[in-house]
Amino acid sequence: MDKKELADTQALIVRDFEIEKSPDEQLSEEALFQLLADQIAYMIEYRLEFLLSLMYRMDIDERKVNKVLHPAAEDPANIGLAKLVWDRQQQRAFTKKFYKQDQLDDLDGLEL
């Protein structure tokens, strides 16, 4: 992942998961993932409904969520959910970059 993609992914994760950090602080992938996993662990304990709602709004497949929350899952729940979120946020960052619309500066003369 290049620096721009990491910055875009970081911005989405920090915003959606209410992670507090200084605005100009650039974290490594590992540090950002650990912050995300820690925040998800907190949400599992204290804000589960909000977390599940957030997963739904991010359009993370419910079957994948159920799979990582299953007691027999290979990773702890917070790590499994963090992996799903990480993958989804990378997809969102790529989509925003790839399908970026040009700014419409001049709307004069258009009839509605």
Biopython code that builds the backbone (N, CA, C, O; Angstrom):
import numpy as np
from Bio.PDB.StructureBuilder import StructureBuilder

atoms = [
    (1, "MET", "N", (0.851, -1.165, 0.000)),
    (1, "MET", "CA", (0.000, 0.000, 0.000)),
    (1, "MET", "C", (0.903, 1.236, 0.000)),
    (1, "MET", "O", (1.827, 1.340, 0.807)),
    (2, "ASP", "N", (0.622, 2.179, -0.925)),
    (2, "ASP", "CA", (1.443, 3.388, -0.968)),
    (2, "ASP", "C", (0.984, 4.384, 0.096)),
    (2, "ASP", "O", (-0.032, 4.172, 0.758)),
    (3, "LYS", "N", (1.737, 5.469, 0.252)),
    (3, "LYS", "CA", (1.469, 6.427, 1.314)),
    (3, "LYS", "C", (0.100, 7.086, 1.171)),
    (3, "LYS", "O", (-0.584, 7.324, 2.167)),
    (4, "LYS", "N", (-0.297, 7.376, -0.053)),
    (4, "LYS", "CA", (-1.598, 8.019, -0.299)),
    (4, "LYS", "C", (-2.734, 7.080, 0.089)),
    (4, "LYS", "O", (-3.683, 7.492, 0.757)),
    (5, "GLU", "N", (-2.640, 5.825, -0.326)),
    (5, "GLU", "CA", (-3.681, 4.849, 0.019)),
    (5, "GLU", "C", (-3.757, 4.640, 1.529)),
    (5, "GLU", "O", (-4.847, 4.527, 2.092)),
    (6, "LEU", "N", (-2.590, 4.589, 2.185)),
    (6, "LEU", "CA", (-2.571, 4.441, 3.640)),
    (6, "LEU", "C", (-3.197, 5.657, 4.312)),
    (6, "LEU", "O", (-3.956, 5.517, 5.271)),
    (7, "ALA", "N", (-2.881, 6.844, 3.816)),
    (7, "ALA", "CA", (-3.450, 8.070, 4.397)),
    (7, "ALA", "C", (-4.961, 8.098, 4.222)),
    (7, "ALA", "O", (-5.682, 8.491, 5.139)),
    (8, "ASP", "N", (-5.450, 7.685, 3.049)),
    (8, "ASP", "CA", (-6.894, 7.650, 2.805)),
    (8, "ASP", "C", (-7.580, 6.616, 3.694)),
    (8, "ASP", "O", (-8.640, 6.881, 4.260)),
    (9, "THR", "N", (-6.973, 5.444, 3.811)),
    (9, "THR", "CA", (-7.519, 4.395, 4.674)),
    (9, "THR", "C", (-7.514, 4.861, 6.123)),
    (9, "THR", "O", (-8.485, 4.660, 6.853)),
    (10, "GLN", "N", (-6.418, 5.483, 6.531)),
    (10, "GLN", "CA", (-6.320, 5.984, 7.901)),
    (10, "GLN", "C", (-7.410, 7.013, 8.173)),
    (10, "GLN", "O", (-8.034, 6.982, 9.234)),
    (11, "ALA", "N", (-7.648, 7.916, 7.242)),
    (11, "ALA", "CA", (-8.665, 8.948, 7.438)),
    (11, "ALA", "C", (-10.045, 8.327, 7.634)),
    (11, "ALA", "O", (-10.808, 8.766, 8.494)),
    (12, "LEU", "N", (-10.364, 7.314, 6.845)),
    (12, "LEU", "CA", (-11.657, 6.648, 6.977)),
    (12, "LEU", "C", (-11.789, 5.934, 8.315)),
    (12, "LEU", "O", (-12.821, 6.032, 8.979)),
    (13, "ILE", "N", (-10.751, 5.222, 8.704)),
    (13, "ILE", "CA", (-10.792, 4.458, 9.956)),
    (13, "ILE", "C", (-10.869, 5.392, 11.157)),
    (13, "ILE", "O", (-11.668, 5.172, 12.068)),
    (14, "VAL", "N", (-10.047, 6.428, 11.163)),
    (14, "VAL", "CA", (-10.030, 7.372, 12.282)),
    (14, "VAL", "C", (-11.396, 8.044, 12.427)),
    (14, "VAL", "O", (-11.896, 8.204, 13.540)),
    (15, "ARG", "N", (-11.995, 8.433, 11.308)),
    (15, "ARG", "CA", (-13.299, 9.098, 11.341)),
    (15, "ARG", "C", (-14.401, 8.147, 11.809)),
    (15, "ARG", "O", (-15.155, 8.471, 12.726)),
    (16, "ASP", "N", (-14.493, 6.987, 11.185)),
    (16, "ASP", "CA", (-15.595, 6.065, 11.466)),
    (16, "ASP", "C", (-15.521, 5.462, 12.860)),
    (16, "ASP", "O", (-16.552, 5.200, 13.480)),
    (17, "PHE", "N", (-14.305, 5.240, 13.359)),
    (17, "PHE", "CA", (-14.151, 4.565, 14.643)),
    (17, "PHE", "C", (-13.766, 5.508, 15.777)),
    (17, "PHE", "O", (-13.385, 5.069, 16.862)),
    (18, "GLU", "N", (-13.871, 6.814, 15.511)),
    (18, "GLU", "CA", (-13.662, 7.825, 16.538)),
    (18, "GLU", "C", (-12.334, 7.627, 17.272)),
    (18, "GLU", "O", (-12.265, 7.706, 18.498)),
    (19, "ILE", "N", (-11.292, 7.372, 16.498)),
    (19, "ILE", "CA", (-9.958, 7.182, 17.065)),
    (19, "ILE", "C", (-9.311, 8.558, 17.193)),
    (19, "ILE", "O", (-9.251, 9.329, 16.235)),
    (20, "GLU", "N", (-8.832, 8.841, 18.387)),
    (20, "GLU", "CA", (-8.221, 10.140, 18.636)),
    (20, "GLU", "C", (-6.725, 10.079, 18.369)),
    (20, "GLU", "O", (-6.009, 9.235, 18.908)),
    (21, "LYS", "N", (-6.280, 10.986, 17.535)),
    (21, "LYS", "CA", (-4.867, 11.154, 17.227)),
    (21, "LYS", "C", (-4.705, 12.544, 16.662)),
    (21, "LYS", "O", (-5.683, 13.167, 16.250)),
    (22, "SER", "N", (-3.491, 13.033, 16.640)),
    (22, "SER", "CA", (-3.290, 14.372, 16.080)),
    (22, "SER", "C", (-3.524, 14.318, 14.572)),
    (22, "SER", "O", (-3.160, 13.334, 13.928)),
    (23, "PRO", "N", (-4.131, 15.370, 13.998)),
    (23, "PRO", "CA", (-4.516, 15.354, 12.582)),
    (23, "PRO", "C", (-3.376, 15.119, 11.604)),
    (23, "PRO", "O", (-3.579, 14.504, 10.558)),
    (24, "ASP", "N", (-2.184, 15.597, 11.926)),
    (24, "ASP", "CA", (-1.070, 15.441, 10.987)),
    (24, "ASP", "C", (-0.203, 14.219, 11.272)),
    (24, "ASP", "O", (0.807, 14.003, 10.602)),
    (25, "GLU", "N", (-0.593, 13.422, 12.263)),
    (25, "GLU", "CA", (0.178, 12.232, 12.619)),
    (25, "GLU", "C", (-0.102, 11.109, 11.625)),
    (25, "GLU", "O", (-1.249, 10.695, 11.460)),
    (26, "GLN", "N", (0.933, 10.623, 10.972)),
    (26, "GLN", "CA", (0.802, 9.512, 10.030)),
    (26, "GLN", "C", (1.285, 8.245, 10.720)),
    (26, "GLN", "O", (2.443, 8.157, 11.129)),
    (27, "LEU", "N", (0.404, 7.272, 10.847)),
    (27, "LEU", "CA", (0.732, 6.021, 11.522)),
    (27, "LEU", "C", (1.162, 4.967, 10.513)),
    (27, "LEU", "O", (0.784, 5.025, 9.342)),
    (28, "SER", "N", (1.946, 4.014, 10.967)),
    (28, "SER", "CA", (2.285, 2.875, 10.113)),
    (28, "SER", "C", (1.058, 1.978, 10.012)),
    (28, "SER", "O", (0.121, 2.106, 10.800)),
    (29, "GLU", "N", (1.066, 1.076, 9.042)),
    (29, "GLU", "CA", (-0.047, 0.138, 8.897)),
    (29, "GLU", "C", (-0.253, -0.665, 10.178)),
    (29, "GLU", "O", (-1.383, -0.859, 10.626)),
    (30, "GLU", "N", (0.837, -1.125, 10.754)),
    (30, "GLU", "CA", (0.748, -1.955, 11.957)),
    (30, "GLU", "C", (0.169, -1.166, 13.131)),
    (30, "GLU", "O", (-0.683, -1.673, 13.861)),
    (31, "ALA", "N", (0.630, 0.072, 13.314)),
    (31, "ALA", "CA", (0.144, 0.903, 14.419)),
    (31, "ALA", "C", (-1.329, 1.242, 14.231)),
    (31, "ALA", "O", (-2.105, 1.209, 15.187)),
    (32, "LEU", "N", (-1.712, 1.565, 13.007)),
    (32, "LEU", "CA", (-3.112, 1.883, 12.725)),
    (32, "LEU", "C", (-3.997, 0.659, 12.943)),
    (32, "LEU", "O", (-5.081, 0.763, 13.516)),
    (33, "PHE", "N", (-3.530, -0.501, 12.483)),
    (33, "PHE", "CA", (-4.308, -1.726, 12.674)),
    (33, "PHE", "C", (-4.478, -2.032, 14.161)),
    (33, "PHE", "O", (-5.558, -2.436, 14.591)),
    (34, "GLN", "N", (-3.420, -1.840, 14.943)),
    (34, "GLN", "CA", (-3.510, -2.104, 16.382)),
    (34, "GLN", "C", (-4.474, -1.141, 17.066)),
    (34, "GLN", "O", (-5.241, -1.550, 17.938)),
    (35, "LEU", "N", (-4.444, 0.138, 16.678)),
    (35, "LEU", "CA", (-5.410, 1.097, 17.220)),
    (35, "LEU", "C", (-6.837, 0.695, 16.874)),
    (35, "LEU", "O", (-7.736, 0.773, 17.712)),
    (36, "LEU", "N", (-7.034, 0.263, 15.634)),
    (36, "LEU", "CA", (-8.356, -0.181, 15.198)),
    (36, "LEU", "C", (-8.808, -1.399, 15.987)),
    (36, "LEU", "O", (-9.946, -1.443, 16.455)),
    (37, "ALA", "N", (-7.938, -2.384, 16.142)),
    (37, "ALA", "CA", (-8.288, -3.600, 16.892)),
    (37, "ALA", "C", (-8.612, -3.265, 18.348)),
    (37, "ALA", "O", (-9.541, -3.832, 18.923)),
    (38, "ASP", "N", (-7.854, -2.352, 18.943)),
    (38, "ASP", "CA", (-8.117, -1.944, 20.321)),
    (38, "ASP", "C", (-9.466, -1.230, 20.435)),
    (38, "ASP", "O", (-10.223, -1.463, 21.377)),
    (39, "GLN", "N", (-9.755, -0.364, 19.474)),
    (39, "GLN", "CA", (-11.032, 0.354, 19.490)),
    (39, "GLN", "C", (-12.201, -0.615, 19.300)),
    (39, "GLN", "O", (-13.246, -0.460, 19.933)),
    (40, "ILE", "N", (-12.028, -1.604, 18.438)),
    (40, "ILE", "CA", (-13.079, -2.601, 18.228)),
    (40, "ILE", "C", (-13.273, -3.434, 19.491)),
    (40, "ILE", "O", (-14.407, -3.765, 19.837)),
    (41, "ALA", "N", (-12.193, -3.778, 20.183)),
    (41, "ALA", "CA", (-12.317, -4.522, 21.442)),
    (41, "ALA", "C", (-13.128, -3.715, 22.451)),
    (41, "ALA", "O", (-13.986, -4.260, 23.146)),
    (42, "TYR", "N", (-12.855, -2.427, 22.528)),
    (42, "TYR", "CA", (-13.624, -1.550, 23.413)),
    (42, "TYR", "C", (-15.101, -1.540, 23.007)),
    (42, "TYR", "O", (-15.990, -1.639, 23.853)),
    (43, "MET", "N", (-15.343, -1.419, 21.706)),
    (43, "MET", "CA", (-16.728, -1.356, 21.218)),
    (43, "MET", "C", (-17.463, -2.674, 21.452)),
    (43, "MET", "O", (-18.658, -2.670, 21.747)),
    (44, "ILE", "N", (-16.774, -3.781, 21.326)),
    (44, "ILE", "CA", (-17.408, -5.071, 21.598)),
    (44, "ILE", "C", (-17.888, -5.115, 23.045)),
    (44, "ILE", "O", (-18.968, -5.629, 23.338)),
    (45, "GLU", "N", (-17.088, -4.580, 23.926)),
    (45, "GLU", "CA", (-17.419, -4.613, 25.346)),
    (45, "GLU", "C", (-18.479, -3.585, 25.742)),
    (45, "GLU", "O", (-19.370, -3.881, 26.539)),
    (46, "TYR", "N", (-18.378, -2.373, 25.180)),
    (46, "TYR", "CA", (-19.216, -1.284, 25.678)),
    (46, "TYR", "C", (-20.197, -0.691, 24.658)),
    (46, "TYR", "O", (-21.156, -0.027, 25.051)),
    (47, "ARG", "N", (-19.976, -0.916, 23.371)),
    (47, "ARG", "CA", (-20.818, -0.288, 22.353)),
    (47, "ARG", "C", (-21.103, -1.257, 21.209)),
    (47, "ARG", "O", (-20.925, -0.914, 20.040)),
    (48, "LEU", "N", (-21.539, -2.454, 21.545)),
    (48, "LEU", "CA", (-21.712, -3.497, 20.541)),
    (48, "LEU", "C", (-22.735, -3.116, 19.475)),
    (48, "LEU", "O", (-22.484, -3.323, 18.287)),
    (49, "GLU", "N", (-23.867, -2.573, 19.867)),
    (49, "GLU", "CA", (-24.888, -2.211, 18.876)),
    (49, "GLU", "C", (-24.365, -1.160, 17.912)),
    (49, "GLU", "O", (-24.627, -1.232, 16.712)),
    (50, "PHE", "N", (-23.624, -0.181, 18.432)),
    (50, "PHE", "CA", (-23.038, 0.838, 17.572)),
    (50, "PHE", "C", (-22.042, 0.207, 16.600)),
    (50, "PHE", "O", (-22.025, 0.548, 15.417)),
    (51, "LEU", "N", (-21.225, -0.699, 17.092)),
    (51, "LEU", "CA", (-20.242, -1.380, 16.249)),
    (51, "LEU", "C", (-20.926, -2.157, 15.132)),
    (51, "LEU", "O", (-20.517, -2.072, 13.974)),
    (52, "LEU", "N", (-21.955, -2.905, 15.470)),
    (52, "LEU", "CA", (-22.656, -3.684, 14.451)),
    (52, "LEU", "C", (-23.358, -2.771, 13.447)),
    (52, "LEU", "O", (-23.415, -3.081, 12.257)),
    (53, "SER", "N", (-23.882, -1.665, 13.919)),
    (53, "SER", "CA", (-24.493, -0.687, 13.023)),
    (53, "SER", "C", (-23.451, -0.097, 12.076)),
    (53, "SER", "O", (-23.712, 0.103, 10.890)),
    (54, "LEU", "N", (-22.290, 0.172, 12.609)),
    (54, "LEU", "CA", (-21.198, 0.701, 11.804)),
    (54, "LEU", "C", (-20.779, -0.302, 10.727)),
    (54, "LEU", "O", (-20.541, 0.071, 9.578)),
    (55, "MET", "N", (-20.693, -1.560, 11.106)),
    (55, "MET", "CA", (-20.352, -2.611, 10.132)),
    (55, "MET", "C", (-21.397, -2.656, 9.008)),
    (55, "MET", "O", (-21.059, -2.809, 7.834)),
    (56, "TYR", "N", (-22.657, -2.522, 9.390)),
    (56, "TYR", "CA", (-23.743, -2.532, 8.404)),
    (56, "TYR", "C", (-23.608, -1.334, 7.465)),
    (56, "TYR", "O", (-23.725, -1.481, 6.249)),
    (57, "ARG", "N", (-23.362, -0.151, 8.027)),
    (57, "ARG", "CA", (-23.236, 1.055, 7.196)),
    (57, "ARG", "C", (-22.024, 0.988, 6.276)),
    (57, "ARG", "O", (-22.029, 1.575, 5.194)),
    (58, "MET", "N", (-20.993, 0.278, 6.702)),
    (58, "MET", "CA", (-19.800, 0.120, 5.860)),
    (58, "MET", "C", (-20.007, -0.949, 4.797)),
    (58, "MET", "O", (-19.156, -1.145, 3.930)),
    (59, "ASP", "N", (-21.133, -1.632, 4.866)),
    (59, "ASP", "CA", (-21.464, -2.688, 3.907)),
    (59, "ASP", "C", (-20.494, -3.867, 4.003)),
    (59, "ASP", "O", (-20.043, -4.403, 2.991)),
    (60, "ILE", "N", (-20.187, -4.256, 5.235)),
    (60, "ILE", "CA", (-19.375, -5.449, 5.461)),
    (60, "ILE", "C", (-20.327, -6.638, 5.514)),
    (60, "ILE", "O", (-21.316, -6.616, 6.246)),
    (61, "ASP", "N", (-20.032, -7.648, 4.756)),
    (61, "ASP", "CA", (-20.896, -8.820, 4.626)),
    (61, "ASP", "C", (-21.201, -9.436, 5.989)),
    (61, "ASP", "O", (-20.290, -9.782, 6.742)),
    (62, "GLU", "N", (-22.474, -9.568, 6.296)),
    (62, "GLU", "CA", (-22.922, -10.098, 7.586)),
    (62, "GLU", "C", (-22.411, -11.517, 7.827)),
    (62, "GLU", "O", (-22.113, -11.888, 8.962)),
    (63, "ARG", "N", (-22.313, -12.304, 6.767)),
    (63, "ARG", "CA", (-21.803, -13.677, 6.928)),
    (63, "ARG", "C", (-20.348, -13.676, 7.380)),
    (63, "ARG", "O", (-19.942, -14.512, 8.187)),
    (64, "LYS", "N", (-19.565, -12.733, 6.858)),
    (64, "LYS", "CA", (-18.168, -12.625, 7.278)),
    (64, "LYS", "C", (-18.074, -12.192, 8.736)),
    (64, "LYS", "O", (-17.233, -12.687, 9.487)),
    (65, "VAL", "N", (-18.946, -11.262, 9.131)),
    (65, "VAL", "CA", (-18.966, -10.809, 10.526)),
    (65, "VAL", "C", (-19.313, -11.976, 11.437)),
    (65, "VAL", "O", (-18.651, -12.196, 12.452)),
    (66, "ASN", "N", (-20.354, -12.724, 11.075)),
    (66, "ASN", "CA", (-20.750, -13.879, 11.886)),
    (66, "ASN", "C", (-19.631, -14.912, 11.977)),
    (66, "ASN", "O", (-19.430, -15.530, 13.023)),
    (67, "LYS", "N", (-18.908, -15.094, 10.878)),
    (67, "LYS", "CA", (-17.818, -16.076, 10.855)),
    (67, "LYS", "C", (-16.699, -15.683, 11.825)),
    (67, "LYS", "O", (-16.183, -16.536, 12.547)),
    (68, "VAL", "N", (-16.316, -14.396, 11.848)),
    (68, "VAL", "CA", (-15.224, -13.988, 12.740)),
    (68, "VAL", "C", (-15.684, -13.868, 14.191)),
    (68, "VAL", "O", (-14.856, -13.868, 15.101)),
    (69, "LEU", "N", (-16.993, -13.767, 14.417)),
    (69, "LEU", "CA", (-17.511, -13.713, 15.780)),
    (69, "LEU", "C", (-17.797, -15.099, 16.361)),
    (69, "LEU", "O", (-18.093, -15.229, 17.549)),
    (70, "HIS", "N", (-17.707, -16.122, 15.530)),
    (70, "HIS", "CA", (-17.964, -17.487, 15.977)),
    (70, "HIS", "C", (-16.883, -17.914, 16.971)),
    (70, "HIS", "O", (-15.711, -17.591, 16.778)),
    (71, "PRO", "N", (-17.258, -18.631, 18.029)),
    (71, "PRO", "CA", (-16.259, -19.068, 19.023)),
    (71, "PRO", "C", (-15.109, -19.886, 18.440)),
    (71, "PRO", "O", (-14.021, -19.909, 19.016)),
    (72, "ALA", "N", (-15.325, -20.553, 17.316)),
    (72, "ALA", "CA", (-14.272, -21.378, 16.717)),
    (72, "ALA", "C", (-13.413, -20.598, 15.707)),
    (72, "ALA", "O", (-12.575, -21.191, 15.027)),
    (73, "ALA", "N", (-13.611, -19.291, 15.606)),
    (73, "ALA", "CA", (-12.823, -18.490, 14.664)),
    (73, "ALA", "C", (-11.346, -18.544, 15.046)),
    (73, "ALA", "O", (-11.002, -18.671, 16.221)),
    (74, "GLU", "N", (-10.487, -18.447, 14.049)),
    (74, "GLU", "CA", (-9.048, -18.579, 14.313)),
    (74, "GLU", "C", (-8.449, -17.372, 15.025)),
    (74, "GLU", "O", (-7.458, -17.522, 15.740)),
    (75, "ASP", "N", (-9.021, -16.178, 14.852)),
    (75, "ASP", "CA", (-8.526, -14.971, 15.514)),
    (75, "ASP", "C", (-9.516, -14.517, 16.583)),
    (75, "ASP", "O", (-10.700, -14.845, 16.508)),
    (76, "PRO", "N", (-9.044, -13.767, 17.573)),
    (76, "PRO", "CA", (-9.987, -13.150, 18.508)),
    (76, "PRO", "C", (-10.948, -12.240, 17.743)),
    (76, "PRO", "O", (-10.613, -11.755, 16.662)),
    (77, "ALA", "N", (-12.128, -12.009, 18.291)),
    (77, "ALA", "CA", (-13.172, -11.260, 17.584)),
    (77, "ALA", "C", (-12.698, -9.873, 17.153)),
    (77, "ALA", "O", (-12.974, -9.445, 16.032)),
    (78, "ASN", "N", (-11.989, -9.171, 18.034)),
    (78, "ASN", "CA", (-11.576, -7.814, 17.661)),
    (78, "ASN", "C", (-10.573, -7.820, 16.502)),
    (78, "ASN", "O", (-10.595, -6.919, 15.664)),
    (79, "ILE", "N", (-9.708, -8.812, 16.451)),
    (79, "ILE", "CA", (-8.736, -8.910, 15.346)),
    (79, "ILE", "C", (-9.459, -9.286, 14.052)),
    (79, "ILE", "O", (-9.199, -8.697, 13.002)),
    (80, "GLY", "N", (-10.362, -10.260, 14.123)),
    (80, "GLY", "CA", (-11.118, -10.663, 12.940)),
    (80, "GLY", "C", (-11.942, -9.518, 12.374)),
    (80, "GLY", "O", (-11.965, -9.305, 11.162)),
    (81, "LEU", "N", (-12.619, -8.779, 13.250)),
    (81, "LEU", "CA", (-13.414, -7.633, 12.788)),
    (81, "LEU", "C", (-12.506, -6.537, 12.249)),
    (81, "LEU", "O", (-12.846, -5.891, 11.258)),
    (82, "ALA", "N", (-11.365, -6.316, 12.878)),
    (82, "ALA", "CA", (-10.428, -5.296, 12.396)),
    (82, "ALA", "C", (-9.936, -5.640, 10.988)),
    (82, "ALA", "O", (-9.771, -4.750, 10.154)),
    (83, "LYS", "N", (-9.703, -6.919, 10.726)),
    (83, "LYS", "CA", (-9.279, -7.331, 9.378)),
    (83, "LYS", "C", (-10.371, -7.037, 8.356)),
    (83, "LYS", "O", (-10.087, -6.559, 7.257)),
    (84, "LEU", "N", (-11.626, -7.325, 8.722)),
    (84, "LEU", "CA", (-12.745, -7.038, 7.809)),
    (84, "LEU", "C", (-12.866, -5.538, 7.551)),
    (84, "LEU", "O", (-13.049, -5.112, 6.410)),
    (85, "VAL", "N", (-12.764, -4.755, 8.594)),
    (85, "VAL", "CA", (-12.861, -3.299, 8.457)),
    (85, "VAL", "C", (-11.701, -2.777, 7.616)),
    (85, "VAL", "O", (-11.895, -1.950, 6.725)),
    (86, "TRP", "N", (-10.508, -3.259, 7.901)),
    (86, "TRP", "CA", (-9.319, -2.817, 7.167)),
    (86, "TRP", "C", (-9.489, -3.074, 5.669)),
    (86, "TRP", "O", (-9.253, -2.185, 4.851)),
    (87, "ASP", "N", (-9.897, -4.285, 5.318)),
    (87, "ASP", "CA", (-10.092, -4.620, 3.906)),
    (87, "ASP", "C", (-11.153, -3.737, 3.266)),
    (87, "ASP", "O", (-10.974, -3.256, 2.147)),
    (88, "ARG", "N", (-12.252, -3.524, 3.970)),
    (88, "ARG", "CA", (-13.348, -2.719, 3.430)),
    (88, "ARG", "C", (-12.932, -1.268, 3.266)),
    (88, "ARG", "O", (-13.268, -0.644, 2.259)),
    (89, "GLN", "N", (-12.213, -0.722, 4.224)),
    (89, "GLN", "CA", (-11.797, 0.671, 4.124)),
    (89, "GLN", "C", (-10.774, 0.858, 3.003)),
    (89, "GLN", "O", (-10.756, 1.902, 2.351)),
    (90, "GLN", "N", (-9.927, -0.140, 2.776)),
    (90, "GLN", "CA", (-9.005, -0.067, 1.636)),
    (90, "GLN", "C", (-9.790, -0.061, 0.327)),
    (90, "GLN", "O", (-9.452, 0.681, -0.595)),
    (91, "GLN", "N", (-10.826, -0.876, 0.240)),
    (91, "GLN", "CA", (-11.674, -0.887, -0.952)),
    (91, "GLN", "C", (-12.335, 0.470, -1.157)),
    (91, "GLN", "O", (-12.385, 0.980, -2.276)),
    (92, "ARG", "N", (-12.843, 1.051, -0.073)),
    (92, "ARG", "CA", (-13.499, 2.357, -0.169)),
    (92, "ARG", "C", (-12.519, 3.432, -0.624)),
    (92, "ARG", "O", (-12.854, 4.257, -1.473)),
    (93, "ALA", "N", (-11.309, 3.427, -0.064)),
    (93, "ALA", "CA", (-10.297, 4.418, -0.441)),
    (93, "ALA", "C", (-9.937, 4.270, -1.925)),
    (93, "ALA", "O", (-9.801, 5.266, -2.635)),
    (94, "PHE", "N", (-9.786, 3.035, -2.384)),
    (94, "PHE", "CA", (-9.480, 2.791, -3.794)),
    (94, "PHE", "C", (-10.615, 3.288, -4.676)),
    (94, "PHE", "O", (-10.377, 3.947, -5.688)),
    (95, "THR", "N", (-11.851, 2.973, -4.294)),
    (95, "THR", "CA", (-13.013, 3.376, -5.089)),
    (95, "THR", "C", (-13.110, 4.893, -5.172)),
    (95, "THR", "O", (-13.391, 5.439, -6.239)),
    (96, "LYS", "N", (-12.883, 5.571, -4.066)),
    (96, "LYS", "CA", (-12.930, 7.036, -4.080)),
    (96, "LYS", "C", (-11.867, 7.611, -5.005)),
    (96, "LYS", "O", (-12.111, 8.594, -5.705)),
    (97, "LYS", "N", (-10.690, 6.999, -5.008)),
    (97, "LYS", "CA", (-9.607, 7.478, -5.859)),
    (97, "LYS", "C", (-9.889, 7.164, -7.328)),
    (97, "LYS", "O", (-9.696, 8.012, -8.199)),
    (98, "PHE", "N", (-10.339, 5.955, -7.591)),
    (98, "PHE", "CA", (-10.512, 5.490, -8.961)),
    (98, "PHE", "C", (-11.702, 6.157, -9.644)),
    (98, "PHE", "O", (-11.641, 6.459, -10.836)),
    (99, "TYR", "N", (-12.766, 6.385, -8.913)),
    (99, "TYR", "CA", (-13.984, 6.943, -9.489)),
    (99, "TYR", "C", (-14.209, 8.388, -9.081)),
    (99, "TYR", "O", (-15.349, 8.846, -9.003)),
    (100, "LYS", "N", (-13.130, 9.103, -8.823)),
    (100, "LYS", "CA", (-13.229, 10.491, -8.393)),
    (100, "LYS", "C", (-13.885, 11.328, -9.482)),
    (100, "LYS", "O", (-13.497, 11.279, -10.650)),
    (101, "GLN", "N", (-14.910, 12.113, -9.062)),
    (101, "GLN", "CA", (-15.604, 12.970, -10.008)),
    (101, "GLN", "C", (-14.922, 14.329, -10.060)),
    (101, "GLN", "O", (-14.397, 14.821, -9.061)),
    (102, "ASP", "N", (-14.943, 14.923, -11.246)),
    (102, "ASP", "CA", (-14.420, 16.264, -11.391)),
    (102, "ASP", "C", (-15.374, 17.243, -10.723)),
    (102, "ASP", "O", (-16.586, 17.027, -10.692)),
    (103, "GLN", "N", (-14.819, 18.310, -10.195)),
    (103, "GLN", "CA", (-15.607, 19.342, -9.539)),
    (103, "GLN", "C", (-16.399, 20.100, -10.589)),
    (103, "GLN", "O", (-15.856, 20.471, -11.630)),
    (104, "LEU", "N", (-17.668, 20.332, -10.329)),
    (104, "LEU", "CA", (-18.514, 21.107, -11.221)),
    (104, "LEU", "C", (-18.459, 22.562, -10.775)),
    (104, "LEU", "O", (-19.139, 22.955, -9.828)),
    (105, "ASP", "N", (-17.641, 23.362, -11.464)),
    (105, "ASP", "CA", (-17.432, 24.742, -11.054)),
    (105, "ASP", "C", (-18.517, 25.681, -11.583)),
    (105, "ASP", "O", (-18.962, 26.580, -10.871)),
    (106, "ASP", "N", (-18.932, 25.476, -12.807)),
    (106, "ASP", "CA", (-19.828, 26.426, -13.436)),
    (106, "ASP", "C", (-21.186, 25.784, -13.700)),
    (106, "ASP", "O", (-21.348, 24.992, -14.629)),
    (107, "LEU", "N", (-22.127, 26.130, -12.890)),
    (107, "LEU", "CA", (-23.484, 25.602, -13.068)),
    (107, "LEU", "C", (-24.418, 26.668, -13.638)),
    (107, "LEU", "O", (-25.614, 26.417, -13.792)),
    (108, "ASP", "N", (-23.889, 27.860, -13.955)),
    (108, "ASP", "CA", (-24.704, 28.914, -14.542)),
    (108, "ASP", "C", (-25.197, 28.474, -15.907)),
    (108, "ASP", "O", (-24.479, 27.831, -16.672)),
    (109, "GLY", "N", (-26.404, 28.825, -16.187)),
    (109, "GLY", "CA", (-26.963, 28.503, -17.490)),
    (109, "GLY", "C", (-27.663, 27.164, -17.537)),
    (109, "GLY", "O", (-28.310, 26.843, -18.534)),
    (110, "LEU", "N", (-27.550, 26.393, -16.507)),
    (110, "LEU", "CA", (-28.252, 25.105, -16.466)),
    (110, "LEU", "C", (-29.652, 25.330, -15.945)),
    (110, "LEU", "O", (-29.850, 25.974, -14.914)),
    (111, "GLU", "N", (-30.601, 24.805, -16.650)),
    (111, "GLU", "CA", (-31.993, 24.927, -16.202)),
    (111, "GLU", "C", (-32.389, 23.665, -15.467)),
    (111, "GLU", "O", (-32.114, 22.552, -15.916)),
    (112, "LEU", "N", (-33.026, 23.852, -14.351)),
    (112, "LEU", "CA", (-33.483, 22.706, -13.552)),
    (112, "LEU", "C", (-34.941, 22.480, -13.737)),
    (112, "LEU", "O", (-35.503, 21.559, -13.144)),
]
sb = StructureBuilder()
sb.init_structure("model")
sb.init_model(0)
sb.init_chain("A")
sb.init_seg("    ")
for serial, (resi, resn, name, xyz) in enumerate(atoms, 1):
    if name == "N":
        sb.init_residue(resn, " ", resi, " ")
    sb.init_atom(name, np.array(xyz, "f"), 0.0, 1.0, " ", f" {name:<3s}", serial, name[0])
structure = sb.get_structure()
